Amino acid sequence: MITNWFTLQKCADYFNGQYAHAVLERCFTFEKNELWLQFRDLAPLKVHLGQPFQFILQASAPMQIKKDSVRIFPLLEGTIMENITMLPAERIMRFHFTNGSDMFILFLSNRGNVVYRQDNKEEYFKKKVTIDADLFDEHELESYSTLQDDPRFSPYWKKNAEDIFGTDNYDLILKTIENSNGQELSGQFVLSATESECDPDNFYTNYRKFVVTHLSEGQFHQEYKNIQGLLSKKLNDIQRKLQDTKDDGKMEKRADKYRFFADTLSTCRHIISPHSELFDIPDMYQNELFPNKITLKEATSITENIDDYYKKARNAETRSEENRHRHQELRADYKTWEAYYKSFEDVKDYRALRDWKKIHANILKQAGRSASTDQERRPYREVVTKDNWRIWIGRSARDNDDMTFKHAVKTDIWLHTRHSTGSHVIIKKDGKKDVPKHIIEHAAALAARYSDEKHSSLVTVVCTDRKYVTKRKGMPPGKVHFQYEKDLMVKPEEI
């Protein structure tokens, strides 16, 4: 592309005219495969040896040295440049200094590197790339008579010489290259014939334009791919949730079954033996839609079994209603994000991409947060009530601390059992002013359920604002101090 020997030679000629007798103040890097050469009173040179391609450019403005930059080749600081040339037959640009030291820039595939050499001792920019030291030895350019014999020509140039130069005559090709200012041909920077005579300034202008244009295109494609991936992932996530909340009738059927069991047990309670594990429904009460046997909890009374099945029925109905409501919200979300995705498909160049990003900045933040949230493990499980209150339940002692002090905000409601260990529970207010009593009771029942007292008939749960919960130095994970609390007596929630 732009690292053929002849293009680099023209770059060396241009930079030699600009930087001969310049003082090199510092070499530094702050990005992989990239070295900056800072000069006194002249623009710095940027050497890039990574993807998407290698190049050397004069910066358009003085480079600000960042805090995280790393000094490279400190012995070169303050040295004076004598000349810049190319080594024969290899794509190696040589910076020779008046103190006899050299800096070699190797534009070699998979071996690109910068090497400082003085008194036959080498220091490398890229430490893990080994270079044959013989490459740096001085030797004269050999005389060649054919294109195929000249190692300065790449296989691409040799194969396509007639298309690029309009001839396969070796002498004419060399003359064309010598007089060329460079131009783009089929995505390549080539030294084919140009209308005007070769001028270092004109050549460098064309070279710089090619590099900047193709860097922008490469950046466009990578950025486009990243944003497209974010939008696609968001749509896939919504589609997965739509499938999870799809109303297939299972929850309603489950609710009907549990309510039938409860009604049947209530009707037949006088004929059920105490502490039974199974009840065979009499023929006259059987329903072909449901099983003819009802499982009972042997350790509890028939009344508690009836209440248990009624509660399961209510929970299934609540879950069904929540899924239905959530499914409608997700369908609307999918339609909205699908419109964003389709509008993004119309972006065809970097300018359009920049404009789209500016208009949809908030959308990209949302998509980015969604991707980040999906990748990170949340320290809590979340319950969403049918009236859209979110309740968080800590997963472990350390997760309790993380949820309470890093994820919850001071205006949220905090709950925990008073006399036992268990999960912290948070009611997310999300900007709402007051929390309904039944939501607080539901959250308290969850706190009791996820505690050591989950099998108790009644549990004392404390409730206070998150801002009144603190953690003192030295407290073990999950242990906190709270004040201004209220006590609630609740029955543990059955999950």
C-alpha positions as CSV (number, residue, x, y, z in Angstrom):
1,M,0.0,0.0,0.0
2,I,2.0,3.0,1.3
3,T,5.0,1.1,2.6
4,N,6.7,0.2,-0.7
5,W,10.4,1.1,-0.8
6,F,10.0,3.9,-3.4
7,T,7.1,5.7,-1.5
8,L,9.1,5.6,1.7
9,Q,12.1,6.9,-0.1
10,K,10.1,9.9,-1.3
11,C,8.8,10.4,2.3
12,A,12.5,10.3,3.5
13,D,13.4,12.9,1.0
14,Y,10.6,15.2,2.1
15,F,11.3,14.8,5.8
16,N,15.0,15.2,5.2
17,G,14.3,18.6,3.7
18,Q,12.1,19.5,6.7
19,Y,14.1,18.1,9.6
20,A,17.8,18.2,8.6
21,H,19.7,19.9,11.5
22,A,16.6,19.8,13.7
23,V,17.0,19.0,17.4
24,L,15.1,15.9,18.6
25,E,13.8,16.7,22.0
26,R,12.0,13.6,22.9
27,C,10.6,10.2,21.8
28,F,7.5,9.0,23.5
29,T,4.5,6.7,23.2
30,F,1.1,6.4,24.8
31,E,-0.6,4.0,22.4
32,K,0.4,0.5,21.2
33,N,2.5,0.5,18.0
34,E,2.7,4.2,17.9
35,L,5.9,6.4,18.4
36,W,6.0,10.2,18.5
37,L,9.2,12.1,17.6
38,Q,9.1,15.6,19.2
39,F,11.4,18.2,17.7
40,R,12.4,21.7,18.8
41,D,10.5,24.4,16.8
42,L,9.1,21.9,14.4
43,A,6.0,19.7,14.2
44,P,6.4,16.2,15.6
45,L,6.5,13.1,13.5
46,K,4.0,10.3,14.2
47,V,5.2,6.7,13.3
48,H,2.4,4.1,13.3
49,L,3.3,0.4,12.9
50,G,0.0,-1.3,13.6
51,Q,-3.4,-1.7,12.0
52,P,-5.0,-0.8,9.7
53,F,-1.6,0.0,8.0
54,Q,1.9,1.4,8.7
55,F,2.7,5.1,8.0
56,I,4.7,8.1,9.0
57,L,3.1,11.5,9.2
58,Q,4.0,15.1,10.2
59,A,1.5,16.2,12.8
60,S,-0.6,19.2,11.9
61,A,0.0,20.8,15.4
62,P,2.4,20.4,18.3
63,M,1.6,17.3,20.3
64,Q,0.7,17.6,23.9
65,I,2.5,15.1,26.0
66,K,0.0,13.2,28.1
67,K,0.5,12.0,31.7
68,D,0.4,8.4,30.7
69,S,3.0,8.7,27.9
70,V,6.2,6.6,28.1
71,R,9.7,7.9,27.3
72,I,11.4,6.0,24.5
73,F,15.2,6.2,23.7
74,P,16.1,8.8,26.3
75,L,19.7,8.8,25.1
76,L,18.5,10.4,21.8
77,E,17.1,13.5,23.6
78,G,18.9,16.7,22.5
79,T,20.6,15.1,19.5
80,I,20.8,16.9,16.2
81,M,19.5,15.3,13.0
82,E,22.0,15.0,10.2
83,N,20.0,13.4,7.5
84,I,17.1,11.0,6.7
85,T,17.6,8.3,4.1
86,M,16.4,4.8,3.1
87,L,18.5,1.7,3.4
88,P,19.0,-0.1,0.1
89,A,16.6,-3.0,-0.7
90,E,14.8,-3.0,2.6
91,R,11.9,-0.9,3.7
92,I,14.0,0.7,6.5
93,M,14.1,4.5,7.0
94,R,17.3,5.7,8.7
95,F,17.5,8.8,10.9
96,H,21.2,9.6,11.3
97,F,22.4,12.0,14.0
98,T,25.5,14.2,14.3
99,N,26.7,12.2,17.3
100,G,27.0,9.1,15.2
101,S,23.9,7.3,16.5
102,D,21.0,6.1,14.3
103,M,17.4,5.4,14.6
104,F,15.9,2.9,12.1
105,I,12.2,2.7,11.4
106,L,11.3,-0.7,9.9
107,F,8.2,-0.8,7.8
108,L,8.2,-4.6,7.6
109,S,5.2,-6.9,7.7
110,N,4.8,-8.5,11.2
111,R,8.3,-7.1,12.1
112,G,7.6,-3.3,12.1
113,N,9.7,-1.7,14.8
114,V,11.9,1.3,15.7
115,V,15.5,0.6,16.7
116,Y,18.0,3.0,18.2
117,R,21.6,2.1,17.5
118,Q,24.9,3.5,18.9
119,D,28.3,1.8,19.0
120,N,26.7,-1.4,17.6
121,K,24.3,-1.7,20.5
122,E,20.6,-1.7,19.7
123,E,17.6,-0.7,21.8
124,Y,14.1,-1.6,20.5
125,F,10.8,0.3,20.7
126,K,8.7,-3.0,20.5
127,K,10.5,-5.3,22.9
128,K,9.1,-8.6,21.8
129,V,9.9,-8.2,18.0
130,T,13.3,-9.6,17.2
131,I,15.2,-8.1,14.2
132,D,18.3,-9.4,12.4
133,A,21.0,-6.9,13.2
134,D,22.6,-7.4,9.7
135,L,19.7,-5.4,8.3
136,F,21.2,-2.2,9.6
137,D,24.7,-2.7,8.1
138,E,25.8,-0.3,5.5
139,H,26.0,-1.6,1.9
140,E,25.7,-0.1,-1.6
141,L,22.5,-0.5,-3.6
142,E,23.1,-3.2,-6.2
143,S,22.5,-2.6,-9.9
144,Y,19.5,-4.5,-11.3
145,S,18.4,-4.9,-14.9
146,T,14.9,-6.3,-14.6
147,L,11.8,-5.6,-12.5
148,Q,11.7,-9.2,-11.2
149,D,15.2,-9.0,-9.9
150,D,14.8,-5.7,-8.0
151,P,13.9,-6.5,-4.3
152,R,12.6,-3.0,-3.8
153,F,9.4,-3.9,-5.8
154,S,6.7,-5.8,-4.0
155,P,5.1,-8.9,-5.5
156,Y,2.0,-6.8,-6.1
157,W,3.9,-4.2,-8.1
158,K,5.7,-6.8,-10.1
159,K,2.5,-8.6,-11.0
160,N,0.5,-5.4,-11.9
161,A,3.3,-3.3,-13.3
162,E,1.7,-2.8,-16.7
163,D,-1.6,-1.7,-15.2
164,I,0.0,0.7,-12.8
165,F,2.7,2.2,-15.0
166,G,1.4,1.5,-18.5
167,T,4.6,-0.4,-19.4
168,D,6.6,-3.4,-18.1
169,N,9.9,-1.8,-19.3
170,Y,12.1,-1.6,-16.2
171,D,14.0,1.6,-17.0
172,L,10.8,3.4,-18.0
173,I,9.1,2.3,-14.7
174,L,12.1,3.6,-12.6
175,K,11.8,6.9,-14.5
176,T,8.0,7.1,-14.0
177,I,8.5,6.5,-10.3
178,E,11.2,9.1,-10.0
179,N,8.9,11.7,-11.6
180,S,5.7,10.7,-9.8
181,N,3.9,12.6,-7.1
182,G,1.8,9.5,-6.2
183,Q,-1.9,8.9,-6.5
184,E,-4.6,6.4,-5.5
185,L,-5.4,3.6,-7.8
186,S,-7.9,0.8,-6.9
187,G,-7.5,1.5,-3.2
188,Q,-3.7,1.5,-3.4
189,F,-1.2,4.4,-3.3
190,V,1.0,4.0,-6.3
191,L,3.7,6.0,-8.0
192,S,2.2,5.9,-11.5
193,A,2.8,8.7,-14.0
194,T,1.4,12.1,-13.0
195,E,0.9,15.3,-15.0
196,S,3.3,17.5,-13.1
197,E,7.0,16.9,-12.3
198,C,7.8,15.4,-8.9
199,D,7.8,17.9,-6.1
200,P,8.4,16.8,-2.5
201,D,5.6,19.0,-1.2
202,N,3.1,17.8,-3.8
203,F,4.1,14.2,-3.1
204,Y,3.7,14.6,0.6
205,T,0.3,16.3,0.2
206,N,-1.0,13.3,-1.8
207,Y,0.6,10.8,0.6
208,R,-1.0,12.5,3.6
209,K,-4.4,12.8,1.9
210,F,-4.4,9.1,1.2
211,V,-3.4,8.1,4.8
212,V,-5.9,10.4,6.4
213,T,-8.7,9.4,4.0
214,H,-8.2,5.7,4.5
215,L,-7.8,6.0,8.3
216,S,-11.1,7.8,8.4
217,E,-12.7,5.1,6.3
218,G,-11.3,2.4,8.6
219,Q,-12.5,4.3,11.6
220,F,-15.9,4.6,10.0
221,H,-16.3,0.9,9.4
222,Q,-15.1,0.0,12.9
223,E,-17.4,2.5,14.5
224,Y,-20.3,1.6,12.3
225,K,-19.8,-2.1,13.2
226,N,-19.7,-1.3,17.0
227,I,-22.9,0.8,16.9
228,Q,-24.7,-1.7,14.7
229,G,-23.7,-4.4,17.2
230,L,-25.1,-2.4,20.2
231,L,-28.4,-1.8,18.4
232,S,-28.6,-5.4,17.3
233,K,-27.9,-6.7,20.8
234,K,-30.6,-4.4,22.2
235,L,-33.1,-5.7,19.8
236,N,-32.1,-9.3,20.6
237,D,-32.4,-8.7,24.3
238,I,-35.9,-7.2,23.9
239,Q,-36.9,-10.1,21.7
240,R,-35.7,-12.6,24.3
241,K,-37.7,-10.8,27.0
242,L,-40.7,-10.8,24.7
243,Q,-40.5,-14.5,24.5
244,D,-40.1,-14.9,28.2
245,T,-43.2,-12.7,28.9
246,K,-45.3,-14.2,26.1
247,D,-48.8,-15.0,27.4
248,D,-49.1,-18.8,26.6
249,G,-51.9,-19.2,29.2
250,K,-49.8,-21.4,31.5
251,M,-50.0,-18.9,34.4
252,E,-53.8,-18.5,34.1
253,K,-54.2,-22.3,34.0
254,R,-51.9,-22.6,37.0
255,A,-54.0,-20.0,38.9
256,D,-57.2,-21.8,37.9
257,K,-55.8,-25.2,39.1
258,Y,-54.7,-23.8,42.5
259,R,-58.0,-22.0,43.0
260,F,-59.9,-25.2,42.1
261,F,-57.7,-27.1,44.7
262,A,-58.4,-24.5,47.4
263,D,-62.2,-24.4,46.7
264,T,-62.4,-28.2,46.7
265,L,-60.4,-28.5,49.9
266,S,-62.7,-25.9,51.5
267,T,-65.8,-27.8,50.4
268,C,-64.5,-31.2,51.5
269,R,-62.6,-30.1,54.6
270,H,-64.9,-32.1,56.9
271,I,-64.0,-35.4,55.2
272,I,-60.2,-34.9,55.0
273,S,-58.2,-36.7,57.6
274,P,-55.8,-34.6,59.7
275,H,-52.2,-34.5,58.6
276,S,-52.9,-36.2,55.3
277,E,-50.3,-36.0,52.5
278,L,-52.8,-36.6,49.7
279,F,-56.5,-36.0,49.1
280,D,-58.4,-38.0,46.5
281,I,-61.2,-35.7,45.2
282,P,-64.6,-37.4,45.3
283,D,-66.2,-38.1,41.9
284,M,-68.9,-35.4,42.2
285,Y,-66.2,-32.6,42.7
286,Q,-63.8,-33.7,40.1
287,N,-63.0,-31.5,37.0
288,E,-61.6,-33.1,33.9
289,L,-59.3,-30.1,33.4
290,F,-57.4,-30.7,36.7
291,P,-55.8,-33.6,38.5
292,N,-58.0,-35.8,40.8
293,K,-55.5,-35.8,43.6
294,I,-54.4,-32.8,45.8
295,T,-51.0,-32.8,47.5
296,L,-51.1,-31.6,51.1
297,K,-48.5,-30.4,53.6
298,E,-48.6,-33.0,56.3
299,A,-47.2,-30.7,59.0
300,T,-49.9,-27.9,58.6
301,S,-53.6,-27.8,59.2
302,I,-56.2,-28.1,56.4
303,T,-57.0,-24.4,56.8
304,E,-53.4,-23.5,56.2
305,N,-53.3,-25.8,53.2
306,I,-56.4,-24.1,51.8
307,D,-54.8,-20.6,52.4
308,D,-51.6,-21.8,50.8
309,Y,-53.4,-22.8,47.6
310,Y,-55.4,-19.6,47.5
311,K,-52.1,-17.7,47.9
312,K,-50.5,-19.6,45.1
313,A,-53.5,-18.8,42.9
314,R,-53.2,-15.1,43.6
315,N,-49.4,-15.2,42.9
316,A,-50.0,-16.9,39.6
317,E,-52.7,-14.4,38.7
318,T,-50.3,-11.5,39.6
319,R,-47.5,-13.0,37.6
320,S,-49.8,-13.5,34.6
321,E,-50.9,-9.8,34.8
322,E,-47.3,-8.6,35.3
323,N,-46.2,-10.6,32.2
324,R,-49.1,-9.2,30.1
325,H,-48.3,-5.6,31.1
326,R,-44.5,-6.1,30.6
327,H,-45.1,-7.8,27.3
328,Q,-47.0,-4.7,26.0
329,E,-44.2,-2.4,27.1
330,L,-41.6,-4.6,25.5
331,R,-43.5,-4.7,22.2
332,A,-43.5,-0.8,22.2
333,D,-39.8,-0.8,23.0
334,Y,-39.0,-3.2,20.2
335,K,-40.9,-1.1,17.7
336,T,-38.9,2.0,18.9
337,W,-35.5,0.4,18.7
338,E,-36.3,-1.2,15.4
339,A,-36.9,2.3,14.0
340,Y,-33.5,3.4,15.4
341,Y,-31.8,0.4,13.8
342,K,-33.5,1.1,10.4
343,S,-32.5,4.7,10.5
344,F,-28.9,3.7,11.2
345,E,-28.8,1.4,8.2
346,D,-29.1,4.6,6.0
347,V,-25.7,5.8,7.3
348,K,-23.2,5.4,4.5
349,D,-20.2,7.6,5.3
350,Y,-18.3,9.1,8.3
351,R,-20.1,12.5,8.1
352,A,-23.5,10.8,8.2
353,L,-22.3,8.6,11.1
354,R,-21.2,11.6,13.0
355,D,-24.5,13.4,12.5
356,W,-26.5,10.3,13.5
357,K,-24.4,9.9,16.7
358,K,-25.1,13.5,17.6
359,I,-28.8,13.2,17.2
360,H,-29.0,9.8,18.9
361,A,-26.5,10.4,21.7
362,N,-29.0,9.4,24.4
363,I,-30.0,6.3,22.5
364,L,-26.3,5.1,22.4
365,K,-26.0,5.7,26.1
366,Q,-29.0,3.6,26.8
367,A,-27.8,0.8,24.5
368,G,-24.3,1.0,26.1
369,R,-25.8,0.8,29.6
370,S,-27.9,-2.2,28.6
371,A,-24.9,-4.0,27.2
372,S,-22.9,-3.2,30.3
373,T,-25.7,-4.3,32.7
374,D,-26.2,-7.6,30.8
375,Q,-22.5,-8.4,31.0
376,E,-22.1,-7.5,34.7
377,R,-23.5,-9.7,37.5
378,R,-26.0,-7.8,39.5
379,P,-25.7,-8.2,43.3
380,Y,-29.4,-8.5,43.7
381,R,-32.5,-10.3,42.3
382,E,-35.3,-8.1,41.3
383,V,-39.1,-8.5,41.8
384,V,-41.5,-6.2,39.9
385,T,-45.0,-5.9,41.2
386,K,-48.1,-5.6,39.1
387,D,-48.2,-1.9,39.7
388,N,-44.6,-1.5,38.6
389,W,-42.8,-1.2,41.9
390,R,-39.3,-2.6,41.8
391,I,-38.0,-4.6,44.8
392,W,-34.4,-5.7,45.1
393,I,-33.2,-8.6,47.2
394,G,-29.5,-9.0,48.1
395,R,-27.9,-12.3,47.0
396,S,-25.2,-12.7,49.7
397,A,-23.6,-10.8,52.6
398,R,-21.1,-9.0,50.3
399,D,-23.9,-8.4,47.7
400,N,-26.0,-6.9,50.4
401,D,-23.3,-4.2,51.0
402,D,-22.9,-3.7,47.3
403,M,-26.6,-3.3,46.6
404,T,-27.3,-1.1,49.6
405,F,-24.4,1.3,49.3
406,K,-23.5,1.3,45.6
407,H,-26.7,0.6,43.7
408,A,-29.5,1.9,45.9
409,V,-30.0,5.6,46.5
410,K,-30.6,7.5,49.7
411,T,-34.3,8.0,49.0
412,D,-35.0,4.3,48.6
413,I,-36.6,2.2,51.3
414,W,-34.4,-0.4,53.1
415,L,-35.7,-3.5,55.0
416,H,-34.2,-6.3,57.0
417,T,-35.2,-8.8,59.6
418,R,-34.5,-7.5,63.1
419,H,-33.5,-10.7,64.9
420,S,-31.7,-12.8,62.3
421,T,-29.3,-12.7,59.3
422,G,-30.7,-12.5,55.8
423,S,-30.9,-10.5,52.6
424,H,-31.1,-6.7,52.6
425,V,-34.2,-5.6,50.7
426,I,-34.6,-2.4,48.8
427,I,-37.8,-0.8,47.5
428,K,-36.9,1.5,44.6
429,K,-38.9,4.7,44.7
430,D,-37.7,5.8,41.2
431,G,-38.8,9.4,41.8
432,K,-42.2,8.4,43.3
433,K,-43.2,10.3,46.5
434,D,-44.8,7.7,48.7
435,V,-44.7,3.9,48.9
436,P,-48.1,2.2,49.3
437,K,-48.5,0.1,52.5
438,H,-49.1,-3.1,50.6
439,I,-45.8,-2.7,48.8
440,I,-43.9,-2.2,52.1
441,E,-45.6,-5.3,53.5
442,H,-44.8,-7.3,50.4
443,A,-41.1,-6.3,50.6
444,A,-41.1,-7.1,54.3
445,A,-42.5,-10.6,53.6
446,L,-39.7,-11.0,51.0
447,A,-37.1,-10.0,53.6
448,A,-38.5,-12.6,56.0
449,R,-38.5,-15.2,53.3
450,Y,-34.8,-14.6,52.5
451,S,-33.6,-14.9,56.1
452,D,-32.9,-17.5,58.7
453,E,-36.5,-17.1,59.9
454,K,-38.1,-18.2,56.7
455,H,-39.9,-21.1,58.4
456,S,-41.3,-19.0,61.2
457,S,-45.0,-18.1,61.3
458,L,-44.3,-14.4,62.1
459,V,-41.1,-12.4,61.6
460,T,-40.1,-8.9,62.8
461,V,-38.8,-6.8,59.9
462,V,-37.3,-3.3,60.3
463,C,-38.0,-0.6,57.7
464,T,-36.3,2.7,57.2
465,D,-35.0,5.1,54.6
466,R,-31.7,4.0,52.9
467,K,-30.1,7.3,54.0
468,Y,-30.4,6.1,57.7
469,V,-28.4,2.9,57.0
470,T,-24.6,3.2,57.5
471,K,-21.6,0.8,57.7
472,R,-19.0,1.4,60.3
473,K,-15.3,0.6,59.9
474,G,-14.5,-3.0,60.7
475,M,-18.1,-4.3,60.4
476,P,-18.3,-7.7,58.7
477,P,-20.0,-8.1,55.2
478,G,-23.7,-7.6,55.4
479,K,-23.6,-6.0,58.9
480,V,-24.9,-2.4,59.1
481,H,-26.1,0.2,61.5
482,F,-29.6,1.7,61.1
483,Q,-31.9,4.2,62.8
484,Y,-35.3,5.8,62.7
485,E,-36.7,2.4,61.8
486,K,-40.2,1.0,62.1
487,D,-41.1,-2.6,62.9
488,L,-43.4,-4.8,60.9
489,M,-44.7,-8.2,61.9
490,V,-45.1,-10.3,58.7
491,K,-45.5,-13.8,57.5
492,P,-42.6,-14.9,55.2
493,E,-43.5,-14.8,51.6
494,E,-43.9,-18.1,49.9
495,I,-41.9,-18.4,46.6
